[in-house]
Amino acid sequence: MKQLLIVLLIWTTRVFASNPILEIVAPQKTVRFTLSQLKSKLKSQIIEIDDPVYKKKMRFDGFLLSDVFQLAGFGANETGDEIVYTAKDGYAPNMPFSAIKKHTPYLAYGIHNLHDKFEPIQQGKTRMSPGPFYVVWSEGAKLEGEVPWPYQLVKIEAIRFADKFPKIIPAGAQEDSPEYRGFLTFKSDCIRCHSINLQGGDVGPELNIPKNVTEYWKPEILKEFIPNAPSFRAKSKMPAFEKLSGPQVEDLISYFRFMGHHKNQ
C-alpha cells in the first residue's frame, strides 16, 4: 500500500509539472485553467524580446494576457483597479489595470522549441526555473522598472486595492503628505515582497507588527539599505532600487513611522 501511494504521488507530481494550473481571481468569480486548456482555447504566439530577467534576447511561447482574461470571462472595466500576480514563493507584485491597455503583456509558458520549459535563471543564491508561467512584455527590457515581470506564476487576481489591502492605507494622512507619498512608493515597489499589518507579499519580512521596522533599524541605516540592499548582503533577494531618490526614501520611512504609530487603529 505504501509503495502504491508513493507511485501515485510521483505520477501526480509529474502530471502537474507537465500540465500546470493557473488560477484567475476577480471580485465576483474564480476560474482555473490548465496549460492544456489554455492551448486548446487560445492562439499561442512567439514573443521575441530583450528579456530583463535572463538579461539577453529570448524567444518565448505564450498567450496575450488580454486573451487569457477574456477567456476567464471578465474585463478591466468590471474587475477593479489593480492586478496582483502571485508566485509560488509568495512574491506578489501589483500594478494598475490600466497598464495592460498602455503596454502589451504576454503569459509565457516556455522558451520557444524547448517543449514548454524554461532555462533556469539566477535568483539570489539559487538557480531556478521561471515556470510554470512568466509574464513578459512586448517592449522588453525598456519596461524593466515600469511594470512587474513576475515568474513562477500560479495566480492572477483582479482587485479593488482599498478592499483587499485596507490595513496598508495610511488612514487620515493627507494626499500631499510625506506619509501618503511614502505609501504610494510602498504600493508600487515594496508590497510585492513585504507586508504591512500582514497584508502584502510574503517573500520579505513583515514591516509593522509586532514591531515596526523603524523600531529596530535606525533611519540613517534605512536610508542606505532601502535603495541598495545588495551593498549590505551578498546575493540579496532584495534588488537595488536605484530609481528611488533620497526624498522618496525619506517619504517611505515617514510612511513606516506613521503606520507604526497607528497599529491599533
C-alpha positions in Angstrom: 0.0 0.0 0.0 2.8 2.4 0.9 4.5 1.7 -2.4 1.3 2.4 -4.3 0.9 5.8 -2.5 4.5 6.7 -3.5 3.8 5.8 -7.1 0.6 7.8 -7.1 2.4 10.8 -5.6 5.2 10.7 -8.2 2.6 10.3 -11.0 0.6 13.3 -9.7 3.7 15.5 -9.4 4.7 14.7 -12.9 1.3 15.3 -14.3 1.0 18.7 -12.6 4.5 19.7 -13.7 3.6 18.9 -17.4 0.2 20.5 -17.2 0.3 23.3 -14.6 -2.7 25.2 -13.4 -3.2 29.0 -13.4 -5.8 30.5 -11.1 -7.5 33.7 -12.1 -9.5 35.6 -9.5 -11.9 38.6 -9.8 -14.1 40.1 -7.2 -17.1 38.0 -8.3 -15.5 34.9 -9.8 -12.6 32.4 -9.7 -11.5 30.2 -12.7 -8.7 27.8 -13.2 -7.1 26.7 -16.4 -4.5 24.0 -17.1 -1.9 24.8 -19.7 -3.5 22.2 -22.0 -6.8 24.0 -21.7 -5.2 27.4 -22.5 -3.5 25.9 -25.5 -6.8 24.4 -26.8 -8.7 27.6 -26.5 -6.2 30.4 -27.2 -3.7 31.1 -30.0 -0.1 30.6 -28.9 2.4 33.2 -30.1 6.1 33.6 -30.2 7.4 36.5 -28.2 10.8 37.9 -29.1 12.2 40.3 -26.6 15.3 41.6 -24.9 14.4 40.0 -21.6 15.5 41.8 -18.3 15.3 38.6 -16.2 17.5 36.4 -18.4 19.5 39.6 -19.4 19.6 38.6 -23.1 17.4 38.2 -26.2 14.8 35.5 -25.7 12.0 33.8 -27.7 9.1 32.6 -25.6 5.9 30.7 -26.4 2.8 32.3 -24.8 -0.6 33.9 -25.0 -1.7 37.5 -25.0 -2.7 38.2 -21.4 -5.8 40.1 -22.6 -6.9 36.9 -24.3 -6.4 35.0 -21.1 -8.6 37.5 -19.2 -11.2 37.3 -22.0 -11.3 33.5 -21.7 -11.8 33.9 -18.0 -14.9 35.9 -18.7 -14.1 39.4 -17.4 -12.6 42.7 -18.5 -10.8 45.7 -17.0 -14.0 47.7 -16.6 -15.6 45.2 -14.2 -12.8 43.8 -12.1 -11.2 46.5 -10.1 -8.3 48.9 -10.4 -5.3 46.7 -9.8 -3.8 43.4 -10.8 -1.9 41.2 -8.3 0.4 38.5 -9.6 1.2 35.7 -7.1 4.2 33.4 -7.4 4.8 30.1 -5.8 7.1 31.6 -3.2 4.6 34.3 -2.1 6.1 37.1 -4.3 3.1 39.3 -5.2 3.7 42.3 -7.4 0.8 44.5 -8.3 0.1 47.1 -11.0 -2.7 49.3 -12.2 -5.1 47.6 -14.6 -4.6 50.5 -17.0 -1.0 49.2 -17.7 -2.3 46.3 -19.9 -4.0 49.0 -22.1 -0.9 51.1 -22.3 1.5 48.1 -22.9 1.3 44.5 -24.2 1.8 41.7 -21.7 2.0 38.0 -22.5 1.6 34.9 -20.4 4.7 32.9 -21.4 4.7 29.1 -20.7 8.1 28.2 -22.0 11.0 29.0 -24.3 10.3 28.5 -27.9 11.2 25.0 -29.1 12.0 23.9 -25.5 8.9 21.8 -25.1 7.0 24.2 -22.7 10.0 24.5 -20.4 12.3 27.4 -19.3 16.0 27.6 -18.9 17.0 28.3 -15.2 17.6 31.8 -14.0 19.7 33.1 -11.1 17.8 34.3 -8.1 19.8 35.3 -5.1 21.9 32.3 -4.2 20.0 29.7 -6.2 19.2 28.9 -9.8 15.5 28.2 -10.6 13.0 27.8 -13.4 10.7 30.8 -14.0 7.9 28.3 -14.8 5.1 27.3 -14.8 4.2 30.8 -16.1 6.0 34.1 -16.6 4.5 37.4 -17.6 6.6 39.2 -20.2 6.1 42.4 -22.1 6.4 43.1 -25.8 8.5 46.2 -25.2 11.1 44.1 -23.4 13.8 45.5 -21.1 12.7 49.1 -21.8 9.9 48.4 -19.3 12.1 46.7 -16.6 11.4 49.3 -13.9 8.0 50.3 -15.0 6.0 47.1 -14.8 6.4 43.8 -12.9 7.9 40.7 -14.6 6.5 38.0 -12.3 7.6 34.4 -12.8 6.8 31.1 -11.2 3.3 32.4 -11.5 0.3 30.5 -10.1 -2.4 33.2 -9.7 -3.5 36.4 -11.3 -6.0 38.4 -9.2 -8.0 41.5 -10.3 -8.7 43.5 -7.2 -10.1 46.7 -5.8 -7.0 47.8 -3.8 -8.8 49.5 -1.0 -10.9 46.4 -0.4 -8.1 43.9 -0.5 -5.4 45.9 1.4 -7.3 48.3 3.8 -4.7 47.9 6.5 -1.9 49.2 4.3 -3.5 52.5 3.5 -2.4 55.3 5.9 -5.9 56.4 7.1 -6.0 60.1 7.9 -2.8 61.0 6.0 -3.2 63.9 3.5 -2.6 63.0 -0.1 0.2 65.7 -0.3 1.9 64.5 2.9 5.2 62.6 3.1 3.4 59.7 4.7 1.0 59.3 1.8 3.7 59.7 -0.8 5.6 57.0 1.0 2.6 54.8 0.9 2.4 55.2 -2.9 6.1 54.2 -3.1 5.4 51.2 -0.9 2.5 50.3 -3.1 4.5 50.4 -6.3 7.8 49.0 -5.2 7.6 47.2 -1.9 4.3 45.4 -1.5 5.3 42.7 -4.0 7.6 41.3 -1.3 6.7 42.9 2.0 3.6 43.2 4.1 2.3 45.9 6.4 -0.1 44.6 9.1 0.2 41.1 7.3 -1.2 42.5 4.0 1.1 42.2 1.0 3.9 39.9 -0.2 5.4 37.0 1.8 9.0 36.9 0.3 10.4 39.6 2.6 9.7 40.3 6.3 6.6 41.9 7.7 7.4 45.6 8.4 4.9 46.7 11.1 3.8 44.0 13.5 4.6 43.1 16.1 7.4 45.8 15.7 7.6 48.5 13.1 10.8 48.4 11.0 11.8 51.9 12.3 11.8 50.4 15.9 14.8 48.2 15.1 16.5 49.9 12.2 18.0 53.3 12.6 16.6 55.8 10.0 20.1 56.7 8.7 20.7 52.9 8.0 17.3 52.5 6.4 18.1 55.4 4.0 21.2 53.5 2.8 19.6 50.0 2.9 16.3 50.5 1.1 17.8 51.7 -2.2 20.7 49.3 -2.2 20.2 46.2 -0.1 22.9 44.2 -2.1 25.5 46.5 -0.7 24.6 45.2 2.7 24.0 41.5 1.9 25.7 39.3 -0.7 23.3 37.8 -3.2 20.4 39.6 -1.6 16.9 38.7 -2.8 16.0 42.4 -2.4 17.2 44.2 -5.5 18.7 47.6 -5.7 16.2 50.4 -6.3 18.4 52.9 -8.0 15.4 54.8 -9.3 14.4 55.8 -5.8 15.6 59.3 -4.9 16.6 60.4 -1.5 13.3 62.3 -0.9 11.3 59.2 -1.9 13.2 57.1 0.6 12.6 59.6 3.3 8.8 59.6 2.4 8.8 55.8 2.6 10.4 56.0 6.1 7.8 58.6 7.1 5.1 56.1 6.0 6.6 53.3 8.0 6.7 55.5 11.1 3.1 56.6 10.5 1.9 53.0 10.3 3.9 52.2 13.4 2.1 54.9 15.4 -1.3 53.7 14.2 -1.0 50.0 14.7 -4.2 49.7 16.8 -6.5 51.9 14.6 
